[in-house]
Amino acid sequence: MNKKILLKIVFTLFIATSLLGQTLPADINFNTNTWTEEGAGISLSGNEYTIVGATSGIRRVYLDVPVSNTYSTVYITAEIELTNIGYGNRVFQSPRVKVYKGGTSNLLVAENLTKHPFNAFYKVGVKIKKYNTLAISSVRVEFLMQSATGTMKIKNPVITNVEPAMEFAFPFSVPANPTYNLSIDTNSKHTFNNDLLSSNTHFRFLENRGGYSWVHQKLVKLLITGFRKLTLDFQEAL
């Protein structure tokens, strides 16, 4: 067999074995991979990218990552800080995270960061469902500013098959050690809201022995005039 053909077969088998045997999480850090940059206003410092947006156009960084098609779900996360963001007139004119089929422009999932907190790093995540049914073996991860002003910083990107723990951000400052004072005046009374109360009703229905059914007028009148509550739990004892 020709040596060139043999080497080609061995190299192809090596690539196929690498893809099938690949494990996640994959290393997609900015300081250990060469991400592609497109547009002005982009700078890299260690494992942190900064993208300064503009009123028009797209400024982005992206990376094609081999991912074995044995995984049913794939997650892509990163810590992102937004500062002085001015959004465009359309929802996609904003800081964004996008994932494509590897090496293509076929979009798999996108996240518009229109509700992302400002002035601090918060984790953002997107999920690719049923990845093992897509007949692909790589994805393109992209971070971008599209027709939006301000600054977007990205660090610690991760691609994994394990659902990550996401941070929860309150839209207000949360005190570190809150204390509360509760004052109760036992001499003050007010009518309790009936919507907060419910009652269990227990009746034994023995109509053949002179009992009452739910539609009996005496029972209807009793419920209306006697209980006067809006919430009733009906339980029938047979």
N, C-alpha and C positions, 0 to 999 in steps of 0.2 A: 504493500500500500504506500502511496506517495506520502512523504513525511509531512508536507504542508496540509494535506487532507487529514492525516492523523492528528496533527496538532490542533486543527480546527475542530475536530470532533471532541478531543479532550477538553478544549477551552469551552465549547458549548455545553458539555456535560457538567463542567465546573460551575458555570453560570447558573444552569438549571438547578443543580444541587444546592447552590448558595441561596437561591430564591425559595426553594421548597423548605430548606432547613432553617431559614431566618427566624430569629426570635425577636419579639418586641419586649421592652421599648427600644426603638432605634435611636442612635445618636444623630440628632439634627441640630445640635448647637451651632451658633453662628461662628464661634471661634475655632471649631474643628471641621467645618464644612465650608465649601465655597458656594455661597448663595449668589444667584444672578441678580444684579441691580438694574432697574430700568427707570430713567427719569432723574431729574435734579433733586437737590435737597435731601440726599441720602448719605448717612455717615455710619460707620461701624466702629465701636470701641469695645474690644474684647468680645463678650457674649451679649452685647446689647446694640441693637440697631435703632437709629433715630431717623424718622421720615418727617420732613417738614412739608406740609401740604400746600396746594395752590388752588385758586378759584376754579381752575379748569385743568383737565388732564389727569393722568394716573401716574403715581409714583409708587414703585413696588419692589419687593425682594421675593424671590421664590427659589425652591429647591425640589428636585425630583428625587423621591425616596423609594427604593425597592421595599415592597411589603408582600410577604407571602400570602397567597390567596386561600390559605387554610384558616384565616381568622374570620369569624362571622361579624364582628364589630371592631371598628378601629376608631380611636380617639386622638385628636390633635389639640394640644393645649399650649398656652404661652401666657406669660405675665405681661400685661400691657398697661401703659400709663398714657392718658390723654391730657393735653394741656391747651387751653385757649382754642378749643375746637369751634369752627364756624361751619355748620352743615350747609349743603346745597339745598336746592328746592325739591329734590327727589330723594327718596329714602336711601338709595344706593350711593348718593353723593356724600360719603362719610368715610371714616376709618373702617376697614373691612378685613375679614379673614376669609379666604377662599381655598377650596381644595378641588383639584381637577384630577381626571384620569392622567396618570403619569405621562409627561411629554406631550400632552394634547391641550386643547382649549375646551374639552368636554367637562362642564362643571358638575361636580358631585354634590357639594354643599357650600353654602356661604353664610356668613354672619355679619350683619351690619351693626356697628357698635354705636347705635344712636341712643342707647340708654346706659352706656358705660359710665361709671363714676369718674370724675376728673381729679387730677393732681395727685394721684397715688397709683402704685402698681396693683392691679387686680387680675386674677387668673381668668382667662377666656377659654372656652372649649367648644369644639364642634365634633359631631359624631357621624361616622359613615356606617349606616346600617346595611346588613346583608352583604358585606364586602366580599365574602366568598362566592357570591352568585354573580359578581360583576365581570368575571372573566378578565381581570386585570392583575398585574403583579407589581404595580408601583403607583404612587400618587404624587401630585405636585402640590406642595404647601406654599401658600402665598399670603403675604401681609402687605397691605396697600392703603394709600390715601387716594380717594377718588373724588376730584372736584370739591374738596373740603380744605379749609385752612386750619392752621394750628399745628401742633406737634404730637406725633405718635411715637412712643418708645416701646420696643419689644425686647424681651429677654427670656431665657430658659424655655425655648420651644421643646415640646416633647411629643412623640408619637407612640402610642401604646394600645394594647388590646384590653387593658384593665381600666374600668371606669374610674376616673380620677375624683378625688374629693375636691369640690369646688367651694370657694369662699362665698360667704353671704355678706353683702354690703348694705348697711342701713343708709337711707337717704338723709341721715342726720347724725350728729356727733353723739356717741354713746359714752356716758361717764364711766370711768374705770371702776369706781367703788360707790355705786349709788346708794343713798339712804332715803327712806320714805317715812313720813309721819302721818298716822291715821288718827283722826279725831272722831269719836263716836259720842253722840248726844242721845242718851236713852230717854230723855224727856221730849224729844222731837219725833213726831210721827208723820207719815204721809202714806197715801194710797199706793199699794204695790201694783206694778204693771202686770195685768193678767196674762200677757203674752209670755211672761217668764215662768208661768206656772202651768202645770198639767195635772190631771187627776186620773187615776185608774178607776174605771167603773166595773163593778162585778155584779152580775145578775144571773139568777138561775131561771132559765126559761122552761117552764113546765106548763105549756099552754093547755094541755089536756087536763090539768089540775087547777085551772084558774089563774095561771101565771100571766106574765106580760111579754109581748114581743117588742122589738126595737121600734116598731111603728105604732105601738099603742099610744093613744092620746095622753093618758096619764103619765107615761114615761117621757114623752116629748115635752109635756108641760113641766115636769120635774127638772129635766135637763136645762130648759130655758130659764125658769124662774129660780130654781134652787141652786144650781151650780154656777151659772153666770161666768163661765170661763171659756176662753176661745179654744183651748187645747184640751182634748179629752182622749184618753187611751181606752178603747173599748175591748174588754176581755169577757168572753162568755164562758161561764162554768156549766158544763153539760151534766 
